Amino acid sequence: MRLLIRHDRAIRAWLRASLPSMNDVDEVMQEVSVVAWRKFDQLDDPENFQRWVSVIARYEILMYRRKKARDRFVLGKEVEQLIAEEGQEELKLREQQLGALEHCVQKLPESKRELVMEVYSSGQPMHEVAKQLGKSDAALYKSISRVRQSLLECVKRSLAEGAAS
């Protein structure tokens, strides 16, 4: 359970790169968790957990897409395989990006950090958050836009510094 929690963010980032919506990510992540729990005794080395669970995630993505095939157009198996392989390759980059974003969010002044958390963690529409904060929609959009731009610049700097070292 600890390994799954420790690697949850990276697994979700990989799923997000492979699936069209957060609802799909949540659904597949739930299946990945169940399969990982059920097959945990097959894991030889906890140090390889991320690679092991990534294989599970890949199969769960493929099964989920097949299940959804009845609902809409689905890519061919070869294309799915290529996407899955690219997603695996991008996993490390996504982890670095998420780590840099987390670092940059923590560097924000408390008021801006709370604003970001309220807007992105509450699950409420922006106009509801604006109303709760006593701001106009336009004022909230402008504030959050500035914070996002600041975070983007910080993440780019952090990634560049990481690449340089």
Phi, psi and omega in degrees: 000318179298318179297318180296317179294318181298325184259005183306312183299316181292320179296315179297323178297318179293317177299319181298325179288341185253349185236152187285335184217163178294328176298319177296317179301312180300317181295314181290322179300322178298316179294319178301316180298316181296313181295317179299319179296314182293325185257012186304327181294347178273351179283120183283317186225119180303336177295337180263015185303314184298317178295316180299312182288334176294324176295316177301314181300319180301313179294323179293324176298313181298318179294320180296317179296320178297318179297322180280352184301330179291336185276327185200176179300136180233146180290157177292164183298321180296317179293319177301318180297315178298317179297317180297318179294318177296320178299320178297318180294326182277353183304314181296316179298317179298320178298317179297317180297315179296320177297317179295318179297315179300316178300315182291322177298319180294334179281344180297150170302150186306318182296321179288322178297317178295322178298313179301314181296320180295316182290316189262344182254343186284336183077006180266153175297153182303321183294330177289318178297317179301316180298316180297325181274356181071031180243159172284159178303315182298319180295319179294315179301319180293316179298312183291329177296318178296317180295317179298319179296317177299317178295319179301313180296318178297316180296316179300316179298314181299317179293321178295319179294322178294323179289328182286333183265000000 
